[in-house]
Amino acid sequence: MPDGGPRLLAGTVSRDPLKDRSPGEGRPLPDSYWAATAGPRPEDDGVLVDDRDADVAIVGGGYTGLSCAYRLAGNHGADVVVLEANAPGWGCSGRNGGNIRPGIGRVPLREWRERWGEDGARALFDEQLAALDTVRSLIADGGIDCDLQDVGLLRVAHRPAAVAGLETDHRLLAETFGYEAELLDAGDIEKDYFRSAEAFAALRFPDGFAVHPLKLAQGVLRLARDAGAAVHRASPVSGWRADGSGYVVETPKARVRARHVVVATNGYTGDSLHPALKARTLPVLSCVIVTRPMTANEKAETDFRSTAPVADTRRLLLYYRRLPDGRIMMGGRGPIDERAVDHPRWKRRLLEALRRKFPPLSGLTVDYYWAGWVCLPFDAVPHVHRLDGHPDVWFSLGYCGTGVAPALHLGSLLADRIGGGEANIPAALERPMPRYPLAAFRRLGQRAVYAWHRFQDG
Ligand SMILES: Cc1cc2nc3c(=O)[nH]c(=O)nc-3n(C[C@H](O)[C@H](O)[C@H](O)COP(=O)(O)OP(=O)(O)OC[C@H]3O[C@@H](n4cnc5c(N)ncnc54)[C@H](O)[C@@H]3O)c2cc1C
């Protein structure tokens, strides 16, 4: 594939959910490396064409919606319908980087105790480790072949000044949370991982891993359907209204009358989906490139032998990894205005960042480029709760770009909450989602934050 124009075909990135009232209808999966390598698509239940009743109607067919459906149907015997506007896994769940480590939201670890108290911080930390177990259990339950790279994850100091921060986090993890990350120096990185011009130390999370995200989403889709849930594609929900002891959920061709509604639309949540969701989220664009495979020479010159997922220490962080077939994937923030995402500048930006880290890879070209909307709540942590004034409408939203494990885990816990079982949702997360102050100016605020972070990143 040539490194010419951007590979942004129809359906790759949708309009800004803050501007566009429509979540799309039956858009194809983006033209990503994951879509090209996921193999045959598993079946779903097609478009919803007949009215029906259900215990739970779930809006959105990504990790949150599918894991919630699997647990509700499998563990709680619920009659569940997932309504997906486009295709199952079409959103972030089929287009993310597939990098998984302990981590939830974007609040720096050193602020956790102040924010949630000693017990609250520990409970949240333990739950983020439990989230990794949830992903592993789902993979095992479904025998999901998702190219698991179970080799730990590195957070790499991209400049010498960032080393002290890693050392502080290393101590904090051990002393406050009893978590043994490994501190590596530049020599360790070079010996076991790669030779990079931007790797001055690293924190290794031994239980971090990486997956093929779309294969994972498709595996959870299979699990949910095998457990008895119906998953409908091309069935966008335009809204719902209270009706007797439940809700009537509207799609273009048919309606679902359900006792509970779950909103699992994350970065694709528009302000117009429901008045109680208005001004609660900021959809933010994130972009990914996948290069052509490295040549033997390029491999030798960088000694890029590990497939461990890596993130750097920038505030506007870059993450990357060597894929099993020798390509390099790199991701980072995208433009503020989605109309700019087609501009070759955004693909080039990532490629240049990759070349700065690995100068011998300066001849690499890009085979795939795509983008997606992640969800940033005002307080930078996910929320699992009921909609204000609607006790049977639930949501799990706001993973701040680190959502593979949290979405699968919190979707499952939400199912337990709805199903009446014990649900160990940390108090830090089971709270209403705050509204953005001056919500009309969210994009302006984003611009200011990006400028400040660029300055901090040097
Ligand atoms: C480029 C990129 C890279 C990322 N990399 C990583 C990573 O390496 N590691 C990590 O942990 N996280 C990463 N993330 C974040 C992670 O992918 C998400 O947090 C997670 O997938 C969210 O899952 P979800 O099911 O909540 O939402 P999604 O997977 O986004 O699903 C939401 C779905 O809702 C549907 N929808 C929206 N509105 C409606 C409606 N009205 N009716 C019906 N359906 C509707 C959409 O079509 C969409 O399919 C990345 C995200 C992006 C975009």
Ligand as a Chemical Component Dictionary entry (heavy atoms), coordinates in Angstrom:
data_LIG
# 
_chem_comp.id                   LIG 
_chem_comp.type                 NON-POLYMER 
_chem_comp.pdbx_formal_charge   0 
_chem_comp.three_letter_code    LIG 
# 
loop_
_chem_comp_atom.comp_id 
_chem_comp_atom.atom_id 
_chem_comp_atom.alt_atom_id 
_chem_comp_atom.type_symbol 
_chem_comp_atom.charge 
_chem_comp_atom.model_Cartn_x 
_chem_comp_atom.model_Cartn_y 
_chem_comp_atom.model_Cartn_z 
_chem_comp_atom.pdbx_ordinal 
LIG C1  C1  C 0 -7.482  5.731 18.209 1  
LIG C2  C2  C 0 -7.779  5.203 19.584 2  
LIG C3  C3  C 0 -6.786  4.492 20.280 3  
LIG C4  C4  C 0 -7.060  4.000 21.562 4  
LIG N1  N1  N 0 -6.111  3.222 22.172 5  
LIG C5  C5  C 0 -6.367  2.666 23.376 6  
LIG C6  C6  C 0 -5.422  1.788 23.968 7  
LIG O1  O1  O 0 -4.381  1.477 23.394 8  
LIG N2  N2  N 0 -5.694  1.286 25.198 9  
LIG C7  C7  C 0 -6.854  1.605 25.863 10 
LIG O2  O2  O 0 -7.057  1.126 26.986 11 
LIG N3  N3  N 0 -7.805  2.392 25.282 12 
LIG C8  C8  C 0 -7.587  2.926 24.067 13 
LIG N4  N4  N 0 -8.550  3.693 23.455 14 
LIG C9  C9  C 0 -9.839  3.924 24.140 15 
LIG C10 C10 C 0 -10.770 2.699 24.081 16 
LIG O3  O3  O 0 -10.764 2.163 22.798 17 
LIG C11 C11 C 0 -12.199 3.100 24.486 18 
LIG O4  O4  O 0 -12.171 3.735 25.747 19 
LIG C12 C12 C 0 -13.167 1.936 24.563 20 
LIG O5  O5  O 0 -13.107 1.155 23.397 21 
LIG C13 C13 C 0 -14.597 2.437 24.784 22 
LIG O6  O6  O 0 -15.493 1.388 24.547 23 
LIG P1  P1  P 0 -17.054 1.684 24.517 24 
LIG O7  O7  O 0 -17.744 0.413 24.258 25 
LIG O8  O8  O 0 -17.464 2.410 25.761 26 
LIG O9  O9  O 0 -17.257 2.732 23.336 27 
LIG P2  P2  P 0 -17.107 2.502 21.742 28 
LIG O10 O10 O 0 -16.324 1.314 21.415 29 
LIG O11 O11 O 0 -16.686 3.801 21.165 30 
LIG O12 O12 O 0 -18.599 2.171 21.292 31 
LIG C14 C14 C 0 -19.625 3.135 21.304 32 
LIG C15 C15 C 0 -20.600 2.726 20.205 33 
LIG O13 O13 O 0 -21.818 3.453 20.401 34 
LIG C16 C16 C 0 -22.401 3.583 19.122 35 
LIG N5  N5  N 0 -23.425 4.637 19.217 36 
LIG C17 C17 C 0 -23.250 5.949 19.461 37 
LIG N6  N6  N 0 -24.439 6.584 19.509 38 
LIG C18 C18 C 0 -25.394 5.646 19.308 39 
LIG C19 C19 C 0 -26.815 5.672 19.236 40 
LIG N7  N7  N 0 -27.512 6.824 19.418 41 
LIG N8  N8  N 0 -27.484 4.502 18.984 42 
LIG C20 C20 C 0 -26.812 3.327 18.834 43 
LIG N9  N9  N 0 -25.447 3.259 18.874 44 
LIG C21 C21 C 0 -24.748 4.404 19.118 45 
LIG C22 C22 C 0 -21.242 3.917 18.202 46 
LIG O14 O14 O 0 -21.534 3.620 16.847 47 
LIG C23 C23 C 0 -20.130 3.035 18.785 48 
LIG O15 O15 O 0 -19.959 1.825 18.072 49 
LIG C24 C24 C 0 -8.331  4.232 22.178 50 
LIG C25 C25 C 0 -9.310  4.935 21.469 51 
LIG C26 C26 C 0 -9.041  5.426 20.179 52 
LIG C27 C27 C 0 -10.105 6.154 19.421 53 
# 
loop_
_chem_comp_bond.comp_id 
_chem_comp_bond.atom_id_1 
_chem_comp_bond.atom_id_2 
_chem_comp_bond.value_order 
_chem_comp_bond.pdbx_ordinal 
LIG C1  C2  SING 1  
LIG C2  C3  SING 2  
LIG C2  C26 DOUB 3  
LIG C3  C4  DOUB 4  
LIG C4  N1  SING 5  
LIG C4  C24 SING 6  
LIG N1  C5  DOUB 7  
LIG C5  C6  SING 8  
LIG C5  C8  SING 9  
LIG C6  O1  DOUB 10 
LIG C6  N2  SING 11 
LIG N2  C7  SING 12 
LIG C7  O2  DOUB 13 
LIG C7  N3  SING 14 
LIG N3  C8  DOUB 15 
LIG C8  N4  SING 16 
LIG N4  C9  SING 17 
LIG N4  C24 SING 18 
LIG C9  C10 SING 19 
LIG C10 O3  SING 20 
LIG C10 C11 SING 21 
LIG C11 O4  SING 22 
LIG C11 C12 SING 23 
LIG C12 O5  SING 24 
LIG C12 C13 SING 25 
LIG C13 O6  SING 26 
LIG O6  P1  SING 27 
LIG P1  O7  DOUB 28 
LIG P1  O8  SING 29 
LIG P1  O9  SING 30 
LIG O9  P2  SING 31 
LIG P2  O10 DOUB 32 
LIG P2  O11 SING 33 
LIG P2  O12 SING 34 
LIG O12 C14 SING 35 
LIG C14 C15 SING 36 
LIG C15 O13 SING 37 
LIG C15 C23 SING 38 
LIG O13 C16 SING 39 
LIG C16 N5  SING 40 
LIG C16 C22 SING 41 
LIG N5  C17 SING 42 
LIG N5  C21 SING 43 
LIG C17 N6  DOUB 44 
LIG N6  C18 SING 45 
LIG C18 C19 SING 46 
LIG C18 C21 DOUB 47 
LIG C19 N7  SING 48 
LIG C19 N8  DOUB 49 
LIG N8  C20 SING 50 
LIG C20 N9  DOUB 51 
LIG N9  C21 SING 52 
LIG C22 O14 SING 53 
LIG C22 C23 SING 54 
LIG C23 O15 SING 55 
LIG C24 C25 DOUB 56 
LIG C25 C26 SING 57 
LIG C26 C27 SING 58 
# 
